[in-house]
Amino acid sequence: MLAKIALGIGLPALAIVVWGLFGSPRARWHLNGAWRLMLQIVFFGSAAVALFVAGQPALGVVFALLFVINTTLVYVWAQ
């Protein structure tokens, strides 16, 4: 039970710190190119998987598709 609590609080806290340091627009250290794409895939891909595992497969698929479309357009339009 303690492990579940630690994972339930610790992993989101770790994700907040990692995104704040490397992924946010005002991040202290900016990742570019493939490294930024990998960070985004890990974060948003895990959210899609979490929706799927939580019993919402349609929302997980829609979220994943929206992520792919958004990321593609960001790179195509060089934003």
mmCIF file of the N, C-alpha and C atoms, coordinates in Angstrom:
data_MODEL
# 
_entry.id   MODEL 
# 
loop_
_atom_site.group_PDB 
_atom_site.id 
_atom_site.type_symbol 
_atom_site.label_atom_id 
_atom_site.label_alt_id 
_atom_site.label_comp_id 
_atom_site.label_asym_id 
_atom_site.label_entity_id 
_atom_site.label_seq_id 
_atom_site.pdbx_PDB_ins_code 
_atom_site.Cartn_x 
_atom_site.Cartn_y 
_atom_site.Cartn_z 
_atom_site.occupancy 
_atom_site.B_iso_or_equiv 
_atom_site.pdbx_formal_charge 
_atom_site.auth_seq_id 
_atom_site.auth_comp_id 
_atom_site.auth_asym_id 
_atom_site.auth_atom_id 
_atom_site.pdbx_PDB_model_num 
ATOM 1   N N  . MET A 1 1  ? 0.820   -1.186 0.000   1.00 0.00 ? 1  MET A N  1 
ATOM 2   C CA . MET A 1 1  ? 0.000   0.000  0.000   1.00 0.00 ? 1  MET A CA 1 
ATOM 3   C C  . MET A 1 1  ? 0.870   1.257  0.000   1.00 0.00 ? 1  MET A C  1 
ATOM 4   N N  . LEU A 1 2  ? 1.945   1.246  0.742   1.00 0.00 ? 2  LEU A N  1 
ATOM 5   C CA . LEU A 1 2  ? 2.851   2.392  0.781   1.00 0.00 ? 2  LEU A CA 1 
ATOM 6   C C  . LEU A 1 2  ? 3.471   2.638  -0.593  1.00 0.00 ? 2  LEU A C  1 
ATOM 7   N N  . ALA A 1 3  ? 3.751   1.555  -1.305  1.00 0.00 ? 3  ALA A N  1 
ATOM 8   C CA . ALA A 1 3  ? 4.319   1.703  -2.647  1.00 0.00 ? 3  ALA A CA 1 
ATOM 9   C C  . ALA A 1 3  ? 3.324   2.364  -3.593  1.00 0.00 ? 3  ALA A C  1 
ATOM 10  N N  . LYS A 1 4  ? 2.049   2.029  -3.477  1.00 0.00 ? 4  LYS A N  1 
ATOM 11  C CA . LYS A 1 4  ? 1.029   2.649  -4.329  1.00 0.00 ? 4  LYS A CA 1 
ATOM 12  C C  . LYS A 1 4  ? 0.909   4.135  -4.047  1.00 0.00 ? 4  LYS A C  1 
ATOM 13  N N  . ILE A 1 5  ? 0.974   4.500  -2.786  1.00 0.00 ? 5  ILE A N  1 
ATOM 14  C CA . ILE A 1 5  ? 0.897   5.913  -2.420  1.00 0.00 ? 5  ILE A CA 1 
ATOM 15  C C  . ILE A 1 5  ? 2.124   6.653  -2.944  1.00 0.00 ? 5  ILE A C  1 
ATOM 16  N N  . ALA A 1 6  ? 3.288   6.048  -2.778  1.00 0.00 ? 6  ALA A N  1 
ATOM 17  C CA . ALA A 1 6  ? 4.524   6.674  -3.261  1.00 0.00 ? 6  ALA A CA 1 
ATOM 18  C C  . ALA A 1 6  ? 4.491   6.840  -4.778  1.00 0.00 ? 6  ALA A C  1 
ATOM 19  N N  . LEU A 1 7  ? 4.012   5.827  -5.488  1.00 0.00 ? 7  LEU A N  1 
ATOM 20  C CA . LEU A 1 7  ? 3.904   5.941  -6.945  1.00 0.00 ? 7  LEU A CA 1 
ATOM 21  C C  . LEU A 1 7  ? 2.845   6.956  -7.344  1.00 0.00 ? 7  LEU A C  1 
ATOM 22  N N  . GLY A 1 8  ? 1.738   6.974  -6.611  1.00 0.00 ? 8  GLY A N  1 
ATOM 23  C CA . GLY A 1 8  ? 0.655   7.896  -6.932  1.00 0.00 ? 8  GLY A CA 1 
ATOM 24  C C  . GLY A 1 8  ? 1.016   9.354  -6.722  1.00 0.00 ? 8  GLY A C  1 
ATOM 25  N N  . ILE A 1 9  ? 1.908   9.616  -5.800  1.00 0.00 ? 9  ILE A N  1 
ATOM 26  C CA . ILE A 1 9  ? 2.345   10.984 -5.534  1.00 0.00 ? 9  ILE A CA 1 
ATOM 27  C C  . ILE A 1 9  ? 3.714   11.256 -6.166  1.00 0.00 ? 9  ILE A C  1 
ATOM 28  N N  . GLY A 1 10 ? 4.599   10.292 -6.086  1.00 0.00 ? 10 GLY A N  1 
ATOM 29  C CA . GLY A 1 10 ? 5.972   10.485 -6.552  1.00 0.00 ? 10 GLY A CA 1 
ATOM 30  C C  . GLY A 1 10 ? 6.121   10.612 -8.055  1.00 0.00 ? 10 GLY A C  1 
ATOM 31  N N  . LEU A 1 11 ? 5.454   9.756  -8.816  1.00 0.00 ? 11 LEU A N  1 
ATOM 32  C CA . LEU A 1 11 ? 5.584   9.827  -10.276 1.00 0.00 ? 11 LEU A CA 1 
ATOM 33  C C  . LEU A 1 11 ? 5.018   11.120 -10.862 1.00 0.00 ? 11 LEU A C  1 
ATOM 34  N N  . PRO A 1 12 ? 3.842   11.557 -10.436 1.00 0.00 ? 12 PRO A N  1 
ATOM 35  C CA . PRO A 1 12 ? 3.383   12.855 -10.947 1.00 0.00 ? 12 PRO A CA 1 
ATOM 36  C C  . PRO A 1 12 ? 4.296   14.013 -10.530 1.00 0.00 ? 12 PRO A C  1 
ATOM 37  N N  . ALA A 1 13 ? 4.821   13.962 -9.327  1.00 0.00 ? 13 ALA A N  1 
ATOM 38  C CA . ALA A 1 13 ? 5.737   15.020 -8.885  1.00 0.00 ? 13 ALA A CA 1 
ATOM 39  C C  . ALA A 1 13 ? 7.016   15.013 -9.724  1.00 0.00 ? 13 ALA A C  1 
ATOM 40  N N  . LEU A 1 14 ? 7.534   13.834 -10.009 1.00 0.00 ? 14 LEU A N  1 
ATOM 41  C CA . LEU A 1 14 ? 8.714   13.712 -10.859 1.00 0.00 ? 14 LEU A CA 1 
ATOM 42  C C  . LEU A 1 14 ? 8.413   14.223 -12.268 1.00 0.00 ? 14 LEU A C  1 
ATOM 43  N N  . ALA A 1 15 ? 7.239   13.892 -12.788 1.00 0.00 ? 15 ALA A N  1 
ATOM 44  C CA . ALA A 1 15 ? 6.854   14.354 -14.122 1.00 0.00 ? 15 ALA A CA 1 
ATOM 45  C C  . ALA A 1 15 ? 6.766   15.875 -14.168 1.00 0.00 ? 15 ALA A C  1 
ATOM 46  N N  . ILE A 1 16 ? 6.241   16.484 -13.119 1.00 0.00 ? 16 ILE A N  1 
ATOM 47  C CA . ILE A 1 16 ? 6.147   17.947 -13.051 1.00 0.00 ? 16 ILE A CA 1 
ATOM 48  C C  . ILE A 1 16 ? 7.535   18.570 -13.086 1.00 0.00 ? 16 ILE A C  1 
ATOM 49  N N  . VAL A 1 17 ? 8.440   18.021 -12.317 1.00 0.00 ? 17 VAL A N  1 
ATOM 50  C CA . VAL A 1 17 ? 9.800   18.566 -12.265 1.00 0.00 ? 17 VAL A CA 1 
ATOM 51  C C  . VAL A 1 17 ? 10.494  18.406 -13.615 1.00 0.00 ? 17 VAL A C  1 
ATOM 52  N N  . VAL A 1 18 ? 10.406  17.228 -14.211 1.00 0.00 ? 18 VAL A N  1 
ATOM 53  C CA . VAL A 1 18 ? 11.065  16.990 -15.504 1.00 0.00 ? 18 VAL A CA 1 
ATOM 54  C C  . VAL A 1 18 ? 10.491  17.901 -16.575 1.00 0.00 ? 18 VAL A C  1 
ATOM 55  N N  . TRP A 1 19 ? 9.165   18.020 -16.629 1.00 0.00 ? 19 TRP A N  1 
ATOM 56  C CA . TRP A 1 19 ? 8.556   18.896 -17.635 1.00 0.00 ? 19 TRP A CA 1 
ATOM 57  C C  . TRP A 1 19 ? 8.937   20.352 -17.386 1.00 0.00 ? 19 TRP A C  1 
ATOM 58  N N  . GLY A 1 20 ? 8.963   20.758 -16.139 1.00 0.00 ? 20 GLY A N  1 
ATOM 59  C CA . GLY A 1 20 ? 9.334   22.133 -15.816 1.00 0.00 ? 20 GLY A CA 1 
ATOM 60  C C  . GLY A 1 20 ? 10.773  22.460 -16.185 1.00 0.00 ? 20 GLY A C  1 
ATOM 61  N N  . LEU A 1 21 ? 11.660  21.497 -16.048 1.00 0.00 ? 21 LEU A N  1 
ATOM 62  C CA . LEU A 1 21 ? 13.069  21.736 -16.360 1.00 0.00 ? 21 LEU A CA 1 
ATOM 63  C C  . LEU A 1 21 ? 13.389  21.633 -17.841 1.00 0.00 ? 21 LEU A C  1 
ATOM 64  N N  . PHE A 1 22 ? 12.694  20.734 -18.554 1.00 0.00 ? 22 PHE A N  1 
ATOM 65  C CA . PHE A 1 22 ? 13.085  20.453 -19.929 1.00 0.00 ? 22 PHE A CA 1 
ATOM 66  C C  . PHE A 1 22 ? 12.007  20.675 -20.984 1.00 0.00 ? 22 PHE A C  1 
ATOM 67  N N  . GLY A 1 23 ? 10.735  20.608 -20.630 1.00 0.00 ? 23 GLY A N  1 
ATOM 68  C CA . GLY A 1 23 ? 9.693   20.607 -21.645 1.00 0.00 ? 23 GLY A CA 1 
ATOM 69  C C  . GLY A 1 23 ? 8.862   21.865 -21.770 1.00 0.00 ? 23 GLY A C  1 
ATOM 70  N N  . SER A 1 24 ? 8.748   22.625 -20.703 1.00 0.00 ? 24 SER A N  1 
ATOM 71  C CA . SER A 1 24 ? 7.864   23.788 -20.739 1.00 0.00 ? 24 SER A CA 1 
ATOM 72  C C  . SER A 1 24 ? 8.481   24.907 -21.583 1.00 0.00 ? 24 SER A C  1 
ATOM 73  N N  . PRO A 1 25 ? 7.648   25.828 -22.058 1.00 0.00 ? 25 PRO A N  1 
ATOM 74  C CA . PRO A 1 25 ? 8.186   26.940 -22.853 1.00 0.00 ? 25 PRO A CA 1 
ATOM 75  C C  . PRO A 1 25 ? 9.189   27.802 -22.082 1.00 0.00 ? 25 PRO A C  1 
ATOM 76  N N  . ARG A 1 26 ? 9.043   27.893 -20.776 1.00 0.00 ? 26 ARG A N  1 
ATOM 77  C CA . ARG A 1 26 ? 9.973   28.678 -19.962 1.00 0.00 ? 26 ARG A CA 1 
ATOM 78  C C  . ARG A 1 26 ? 10.956  27.779 -19.215 1.00 0.00 ? 26 ARG A C  1 
ATOM 79  N N  . ALA A 1 27 ? 11.289  26.642 -19.787 1.00 0.00 ? 27 ALA A N  1 
ATOM 80  C CA . ALA A 1 27 ? 12.185  25.679 -19.138 1.00 0.00 ? 27 ALA A CA 1 
ATOM 81  C C  . ALA A 1 27 ? 13.586  26.261 -18.994 1.00 0.00 ? 27 ALA A C  1 
ATOM 82  N N  . ARG A 1 28 ? 14.246  25.819 -17.960 1.00 0.00 ? 28 ARG A N  1 
ATOM 83  C CA . ARG A 1 28 ? 15.619  26.271 -17.727 1.00 0.00 ? 28 ARG A CA 1 
ATOM 84  C C  . ARG A 1 28 ? 16.555  25.718 -18.805 1.00 0.00 ? 28 ARG A C  1 
ATOM 85  N N  . TRP A 1 29 ? 16.405  24.462 -19.157 1.00 0.00 ? 29 TRP A N  1 
ATOM 86  C CA . TRP A 1 29 ? 17.195  23.828 -20.207 1.00 0.00 ? 29 TRP A CA 1 
ATOM 87  C C  . TRP A 1 29 ? 16.243  23.336 -21.277 1.00 0.00 ? 29 TRP A C  1 
ATOM 88  N N  . HIS A 1 30 ? 16.356  23.879 -22.461 1.00 0.00 ? 30 HIS A N  1 
ATOM 89  C CA . HIS A 1 30 ? 15.453  23.511 -23.554 1.00 0.00 ? 30 HIS A CA 1 
ATOM 90  C C  . HIS A 1 30 ? 15.998  22.321 -24.317 1.00 0.00 ? 30 HIS A C  1 
ATOM 91  N N  . LEU A 1 31 ? 15.128  21.378 -24.573 1.00 0.00 ? 31 LEU A N  1 
ATOM 92  C CA . LEU A 1 31 ? 15.477  20.262 -25.440 1.00 0.00 ? 31 LEU A CA 1 
ATOM 93  C C  . LEU A 1 31 ? 15.023  20.602 -26.854 1.00 0.00 ? 31 LEU A C  1 
ATOM 94  N N  . ASN A 1 32 ? 15.801  20.206 -27.828 1.00 0.00 ? 32 ASN A N  1 
ATOM 95  C CA . ASN A 1 32 ? 15.465  20.483 -29.213 1.00 0.00 ? 32 ASN A CA 1 
ATOM 96  C C  . ASN A 1 32 ? 15.519  19.202 -30.024 1.00 0.00 ? 32 ASN A C  1 
ATOM 97  N N  . GLY A 1 33 ? 14.851  19.230 -31.160 1.00 0.00 ? 33 GLY A N  1 
ATOM 98  C CA . GLY A 1 33 ? 14.922  18.134 -32.111 1.00 0.00 ? 33 GLY A CA 1 
ATOM 99  C C  . GLY A 1 33 ? 14.367  16.832 -31.574 1.00 0.00 ? 33 GLY A C  1 
ATOM 100 N N  . ALA A 1 34 ? 15.134  15.771 -31.776 1.00 0.00 ? 34 ALA A N  1 
ATOM 101 C CA . ALA A 1 34 ? 14.694  14.427 -31.411 1.00 0.00 ? 34 ALA A CA 1 
ATOM 102 C C  . ALA A 1 34 ? 14.514  14.270 -29.906 1.00 0.00 ? 34 ALA A C  1 
ATOM 103 N N  . TRP A 1 35 ? 15.344  14.961 -29.112 1.00 0.00 ? 35 TRP A N  1 
ATOM 104 C CA . TRP A 1 35 ? 15.221  14.844 -27.654 1.00 0.00 ? 35 TRP A CA 1 
ATOM 105 C C  . TRP A 1 35 ? 13.893  15.402 -27.162 1.00 0.00 ? 35 TRP A C  1 
ATOM 106 N N  . ARG A 1 36 ? 13.480  16.548 -27.720 1.00 0.00 ? 36 ARG A N  1 
ATOM 107 C CA . ARG A 1 36 ? 12.193  17.135 -27.328 1.00 0.00 ? 36 ARG A CA 1 
ATOM 108 C C  . ARG A 1 36 ? 11.044  16.237 -27.770 1.00 0.00 ? 36 ARG A C  1 
ATOM 109 N N  . LEU A 1 37 ? 11.157  15.708 -28.978 1.00 0.00 ? 37 LEU A N  1 
ATOM 110 C CA . LEU A 1 37 ? 10.115  14.809 -29.474 1.00 0.00 ? 37 LEU A CA 1 
ATOM 111 C C  . LEU A 1 37 ? 9.996   13.570 -28.586 1.00 0.00 ? 37 LEU A C  1 
ATOM 112 N N  . MET A 1 38 ? 11.117  13.019 -28.160 1.00 0.00 ? 38 MET A N  1 
ATOM 113 C CA . MET A 1 38 ? 11.069  11.844 -27.280 1.00 0.00 ? 38 MET A CA 1 
ATOM 114 C C  . MET A 1 38 ? 10.419  12.186 -25.942 1.00 0.00 ? 38 MET A C  1 
ATOM 115 N N  . LEU A 1 39 ? 10.730  13.353 -25.397 1.00 0.00 ? 39 LEU A N  1 
ATOM 116 C CA . LEU A 1 39 ? 10.107  13.770 -24.138 1.00 0.00 ? 39 LEU A CA 1 
ATOM 117 C C  . LEU A 1 39 ? 8.598   13.897 -24.307 1.00 0.00 ? 39 LEU A C  1 
ATOM 118 N N  . GLN A 1 40 ? 8.172   14.509 -25.397 1.00 0.00 ? 40 GLN A N  1 
ATOM 119 C CA . GLN A 1 40 ? 6.741   14.654 -25.648 1.00 0.00 ? 40 GLN A CA 1 
ATOM 120 C C  . GLN A 1 40 ? 6.066   13.301 -25.842 1.00 0.00 ? 40 GLN A C  1 
ATOM 121 N N  . ILE A 1 41 ? 6.712   12.402 -26.555 1.00 0.00 ? 41 ILE A N  1 
ATOM 122 C CA . ILE A 1 41 ? 6.129   11.072 -26.770 1.00 0.00 ? 41 ILE A CA 1 
ATOM 123 C C  . ILE A 1 41 ? 5.978   10.343 -25.438 1.00 0.00 ? 41 ILE A C  1 
ATOM 124 N N  . VAL A 1 42 ? 6.986   10.433 -24.580 1.00 0.00 ? 42 VAL A N  1 
ATOM 125 C CA . VAL A 1 42 ? 6.901   9.766  -23.279 1.00 0.00 ? 42 VAL A CA 1 
ATOM 126 C C  . VAL A 1 42 ? 5.757   10.351 -22.454 1.00 0.00 ? 42 VAL A C  1 
ATOM 127 N N  . PHE A 1 43 ? 5.667   11.675 -22.381 1.00 0.00 ? 43 PHE A N  1 
ATOM 128 C CA . PHE A 1 43 ? 4.637   12.298 -21.555 1.00 0.00 ? 43 PHE A CA 1 
ATOM 129 C C  . PHE A 1 43 ? 3.235   12.073 -22.112 1.00 0.00 ? 43 PHE A C  1 
ATOM 130 N N  . PHE A 1 44 ? 3.024   12.444 -23.356 1.00 0.00 ? 44 PHE A N  1 
ATOM 131 C CA . PHE A 1 44 ? 1.681   12.365 -23.916 1.00 0.00 ? 44 PHE A CA 1 
ATOM 132 C C  . PHE A 1 44 ? 1.305   10.935 -24.298 1.00 0.00 ? 44 PHE A C  1 
ATOM 133 N N  . GLY A 1 45 ? 2.289   10.131 -24.653 1.00 0.00 ? 45 GLY A N  1 
ATOM 134 C CA . GLY A 1 45 ? 2.021   8.719  -24.913 1.00 0.00 ? 45 GLY A CA 1 
ATOM 135 C C  . GLY A 1 45 ? 1.606   7.983  -23.651 1.00 0.00 ? 45 GLY A C  1 
ATOM 136 N N  . SER A 1 46 ? 2.257   8.312  -22.536 1.00 0.00 ? 46 SER A N  1 
ATOM 137 C CA . SER A 1 46 ? 1.869   7.664  -21.280 1.00 0.00 ? 46 SER A CA 1 
ATOM 138 C C  . SER A 1 46 ? 0.472   8.093  -20.852 1.00 0.00 ? 46 SER A C  1 
ATOM 139 N N  . ALA A 1 47 ? 0.091   9.327  -21.161 1.00 0.00 ? 47 ALA A N  1 
ATOM 140 C CA . ALA A 1 47 ? -1.275  9.768  -20.857 1.00 0.00 ? 47 ALA A CA 1 
ATOM 141 C C  . ALA A 1 47 ? -2.294  8.991  -21.687 1.00 0.00 ? 47 ALA A C  1 
ATOM 142 N N  . ALA A 1 48 ? -1.992  8.764  -22.950 1.00 0.00 ? 48 ALA A N  1 
ATOM 143 C CA . ALA A 1 48 ? -2.892  7.986  -23.805 1.00 0.00 ? 48 ALA A CA 1 
ATOM 144 C C  . ALA A 1 48 ? -2.994  6.542  -23.308 1.00 0.00 ? 48 ALA A C  1 
ATOM 145 N N  . VAL A 1 49 ? -1.880  5.968  -22.921 1.00 0.00 ? 49 VAL A N  1 
ATOM 146 C CA . VAL A 1 49 ? -1.886  4.597  -22.389 1.00 0.00 ? 49 VAL A CA 1 
ATOM 147 C C  . VAL A 1 49 ? -2.668  4.546  -21.084 1.00 0.00 ? 49 VAL A C  1 
ATOM 148 N N  . ALA A 1 50 ? -2.502  5.559  -20.228 1.00 0.00 ? 50 ALA A N  1 
ATOM 149 C CA . ALA A 1 50 ? -3.232  5.591  -18.960 1.00 0.00 ? 50 ALA A CA 1 
ATOM 150 C C  . ALA A 1 50 ? -4.737  5.648  -19.194 1.00 0.00 ? 50 ALA A C  1 
ATOM 151 N N  . LEU A 1 51 ? -5.175  6.430  -20.169 1.00 0.00 ? 51 LEU A N  1 
ATOM 152 C CA . LEU A 1 51 ? -6.604  6.463  -20.496 1.00 0.00 ? 51 LEU A CA 1 
ATOM 153 C C  . LEU A 1 51 ? -7.080  5.093  -20.959 1.00 0.00 ? 51 LEU A C  1 
ATOM 154 N N  . PHE A 1 52 ? -6.291  4.464  -21.791 1.00 0.00 ? 52 PHE A N  1 
ATOM 155 C CA . PHE A 1 52 ? -6.654  3.143  -22.307 1.00 0.00 ? 52 PHE A CA 1 
ATOM 156 C C  . PHE A 1 52 ? -6.766  2.131  -21.171 1.00 0.00 ? 52 PHE A C  1 
ATOM 157 N N  . VAL A 1 53 ? -5.792  2.125  -20.275 1.00 0.00 ? 53 VAL A N  1 
ATOM 158 C CA . VAL A 1 53 ? -5.780  1.179  -19.150 1.00 0.00 ? 53 VAL A CA 1 
ATOM 159 C C  . VAL A 1 53 ? -6.900  1.479  -18.162 1.00 0.00 ? 53 VAL A C  1 
ATOM 160 N N  . ALA A 1 54 ? -7.285  2.748  -18.048 1.00 0.00 ? 54 ALA A N  1 
ATOM 161 C CA . ALA A 1 54 ? -8.331  3.151  -17.114 1.00 0.00 ? 54 ALA A CA 1 
ATOM 162 C C  . ALA A 1 54 ? -9.734  2.811  -17.628 1.00 0.00 ? 54 ALA A C  1 
ATOM 163 N N  . GLY A 1 55 ? -9.809  2.132  -18.754 1.00 0.00 ? 55 GLY A N  1 
ATOM 164 C CA . GLY A 1 55 ? -11.110 1.720  -19.269 1.00 0.00 ? 55 GLY A CA 1 
ATOM 165 C C  . GLY A 1 55 ? -11.730 2.714  -20.233 1.00 0.00 ? 55 GLY A C  1 
ATOM 166 N N  . GLN A 1 56 ? -10.936 3.627  -20.753 1.00 0.00 ? 56 GLN A N  1 
ATOM 167 C CA . GLN A 1 56 ? -11.418 4.618  -21.713 1.00 0.00 ? 56 GLN A CA 1 
ATOM 168 C C  . GLN A 1 56 ? -10.617 4.506  -23.011 1.00 0.00 ? 56 GLN A C  1 
ATOM 169 N N  . PRO A 1 57 ? -10.729 3.370  -23.701 1.00 0.00 ? 57 PRO A N  1 
ATOM 170 C CA . PRO A 1 57 ? -9.898  3.176  -24.904 1.00 0.00 ? 57 PRO A CA 1 
ATOM 171 C C  . PRO A 1 57 ? -10.196 4.190  -26.006 1.00 0.00 ? 57 PRO A C  1 
ATOM 172 N N  . ALA A 1 58 ? -11.451 4.590  -26.164 1.00 0.00 ? 58 ALA A N  1 
ATOM 173 C CA . ALA A 1 58 ? -11.776 5.557  -27.216 1.00 0.00 ? 58 ALA A CA 1 
ATOM 174 C C  . ALA A 1 58 ? -11.097 6.897  -26.929 1.00 0.00 ? 58 ALA A C  1 
ATOM 175 N N  . LEU A 1 59 ? -11.142 7.347  -25.680 1.00 0.00 ? 59 LEU A N  1 
ATOM 176 C CA . LEU A 1 59 ? -10.476 8.601  -25.323 1.00 0.00 ? 59 LEU A CA 1 
ATOM 177 C C  . LEU A 1 59 ? -8.968  8.493  -25.480 1.00 0.00 ? 59 LEU A C  1 
ATOM 178 N N  . GLY A 1 60 ? -8.413  7.338  -25.145 1.00 0.00 ? 60 GLY A N  1 
ATOM 179 C CA . GLY A 1 60 ? -6.971  7.133  -25.316 1.00 0.00 ? 60 GLY A CA 1 
ATOM 180 C C  . GLY A 1 60 ? -6.554  7.229  -26.769 1.00 0.00 ? 60 GLY A C  1 
ATOM 181 N N  . VAL A 1 61 ? -7.330  6.630  -27.649 1.00 0.00 ? 61 VAL A N  1 
ATOM 182 C CA . VAL A 1 61 ? -7.027  6.678  -29.089 1.00 0.00 ? 61 VAL A CA 1 
ATOM 183 C C  . VAL A 1 61 ? -7.190  8.099  -29.614 1.00 0.00 ? 61 VAL A C  1 
ATOM 184 N N  . VAL A 1 62 ? -8.263  8.778  -29.217 1.00 0.00 ? 62 VAL A N  1 
ATOM 185 C CA . VAL A 1 62 ? -8.490  10.157 -29.664 1.00 0.00 ? 62 VAL A CA 1 
ATOM 186 C C  . VAL A 1 62 ? -7.354  11.054 -29.168 1.00 0.00 ? 62 VAL A C  1 
ATOM 187 N N  . PHE A 1 63 ? -6.961  10.908 -27.924 1.00 0.00 ? 63 PHE A N  1 
ATOM 188 C CA . PHE A 1 63 ? -5.870  11.715 -27.374 1.00 0.00 ? 63 PHE A CA 1 
ATOM 189 C C  . PHE A 1 63 ? -4.578  11.460 -28.149 1.00 0.00 ? 63 PHE A C  1 
ATOM 190 N N  . ALA A 1 64 ? -4.281  10.199 -28.424 1.00 0.00 ? 64 ALA A N  1 
ATOM 191 C CA . ALA A 1 64 ? -3.066  9.864  -29.169 1.00 0.00 ? 64 ALA A CA 1 
ATOM 192 C C  . ALA A 1 64 ? -3.107  10.457 -30.579 1.00 0.00 ? 64 ALA A C  1 
ATOM 193 N N  . LEU A 1 65 ? -4.243  10.355 -31.239 1.00 0.00 ? 65 LEU A N  1 
ATOM 194 C CA . LEU A 1 65 ? -4.361  10.926 -32.586 1.00 0.00 ? 65 LEU A CA 1 
ATOM 195 C C  . LEU A 1 65 ? -4.207  12.442 -32.577 1.00 0.00 ? 65 LEU A C  1 
ATOM 196 N N  . LEU A 1 66 ? -4.813  13.104 -31.601 1.00 0.00 ? 66 LEU A N  1 
ATOM 197 C CA . LEU A 1 66 ? -4.668  14.556 -31.498 1.00 0.00 ? 66 LEU A CA 1 
ATOM 198 C C  . LEU A 1 66 ? -3.226  14.955 -31.229 1.00 0.00 ? 66 LEU A C  1 
ATOM 199 N N  . PHE A 1 67 ? -2.535  14.179 -30.418 1.00 0.00 ? 67 PHE A N  1 
ATOM 200 C CA . PHE A 1 67 ? -1.123  14.445 -30.157 1.00 0.00 ? 67 PHE A CA 1 
ATOM 201 C C  . PHE A 1 67 ? -0.309  14.321 -31.441 1.00 0.00 ? 67 PHE A C  1 
ATOM 202 N N  . VAL A 1 68 ? -0.541  13.269 -32.199 1.00 0.00 ? 68 VAL A N  1 
ATOM 203 C CA . VAL A 1 68 ? 0.204   13.058 -33.449 1.00 0.00 ? 68 VAL A CA 1 
ATOM 204 C C  . VAL A 1 68 ? -0.082  14.184 -34.438 1.00 0.00 ? 68 VAL A C  1 
ATOM 205 N N  . ILE A 1 69 ? -1.344  14.551 -34.587 1.00 0.00 ? 69 ILE A N  1 
ATOM 206 C CA . ILE A 1 69 ? -1.706  15.635 -35.512 1.00 0.00 ? 69 ILE A CA 1 
ATOM 207 C C  . ILE A 1 69 ? -1.070  16.947 -35.064 1.00 0.00 ? 69 ILE A C  1 
ATOM 208 N N  . ASN A 1 70 ? -1.181  17.279 -33.784 1.00 0.00 ? 70 ASN A N  1 
ATOM 209 C CA . ASN A 1 70 ? -0.617  18.515 -33.266 1.00 0.00 ? 70 ASN A CA 1 
ATOM 210 C C  . ASN A 1 70 ? 0.897   18.559 -33.458 1.00 0.00 ? 70 ASN A C  1 
ATOM 211 N N  . THR A 1 71 ? 1.575   17.489 -33.105 1.00 0.00 ? 71 THR A N  1 
ATOM 212 C CA . THR A 1 71 ? 3.030   17.454 -33.224 1.00 0.00 ? 71 THR A CA 1 
ATOM 213 C C  . THR A 1 71 ? 3.463   17.562 -34.682 1.00 0.00 ? 71 THR A C  1 
ATOM 214 N N  . THR A 1 72 ? 2.755   16.890 -35.561 1.00 0.00 ? 72 THR A N  1 
ATOM 215 C CA . THR A 1 72 ? 3.065   16.978 -36.991 1.00 0.00 ? 72 THR A CA 1 
ATOM 216 C C  . THR A 1 72 ? 2.910   18.399 -37.499 1.00 0.00 ? 72 THR A C  1 
ATOM 217 N N  . LEU A 1 73 ? 1.826   19.053 -37.128 1.00 0.00 ? 73 LEU A N  1 
ATOM 218 C CA . LEU A 1 73 ? 1.602   20.424 -37.575 1.00 0.00 ? 73 LEU A CA 1 
ATOM 219 C C  . LEU A 1 73 ? 2.627   21.392 -36.991 1.00 0.00 ? 73 LEU A C  1 
ATOM 220 N N  . VAL A 1 74 ? 3.037   21.185 -35.750 1.00 0.00 ? 74 VAL A N  1 
ATOM 221 C CA . VAL A 1 74 ? 4.066   22.041 -35.150 1.00 0.00 ? 74 VAL A CA 1 
ATOM 222 C C  . VAL A 1 74 ? 5.354   21.951 -35.949 1.00 0.00 ? 74 VAL A C  1 
ATOM 223 N N  . TYR A 1 75 ? 5.750   20.743 -36.344 1.00 0.00 ? 75 TYR A N  1 
ATOM 224 C CA . TYR A 1 75 ? 6.983   20.579 -37.105 1.00 0.00 ? 75 TYR A CA 1 
ATOM 225 C C  . TYR A 1 75 ? 6.837   21.061 -38.539 1.00 0.00 ? 75 TYR A C  1 
ATOM 226 N N  . VAL A 1 76 ? 5.678   20.836 -39.165 1.00 0.00 ? 76 VAL A N  1 
ATOM 227 C CA . VAL A 1 76 ? 5.461   21.279 -40.537 1.00 0.00 ? 76 VAL A CA 1 
ATOM 228 C C  . VAL A 1 76 ? 5.473   22.809 -40.608 1.00 0.00 ? 76 VAL A C  1 
ATOM 229 N N  . TRP A 1 77 ? 4.829   23.454 -39.649 1.00 0.00 ? 77 TRP A N  1 
ATOM 230 C CA . TRP A 1 77 ? 4.739   24.910 -39.648 1.00 0.00 ? 77 TRP A CA 1 
ATOM 231 C C  . TRP A 1 77 ? 5.921   25.570 -38.935 1.00 0.00 ? 77 TRP A C  1 
ATOM 232 N N  . ALA A 1 78 ? 6.882   24.768 -38.493 1.00 0.00 ? 78 ALA A N  1 
ATOM 233 C CA . ALA A 1 78 ? 8.108   25.259 -37.840 1.00 0.00 ? 78 ALA A CA 1 
ATOM 234 C C  . ALA A 1 78 ? 7.814   26.206 -36.681 1.00 0.00 ? 78 ALA A C  1 
ATOM 235 N N  . GLN A 1 79 ? 6.978   25.769 -35.787 1.00 0.00 ? 79 GLN A N  1 
ATOM 236 C CA . GLN A 1 79 ? 6.634   26.596 -34.619 1.00 0.00 ? 79 GLN A CA 1 
ATOM 237 C C  . GLN A 1 79 ? 7.424   26.176 -33.420 1.00 0.00 ? 79 GLN A C  1 
# 
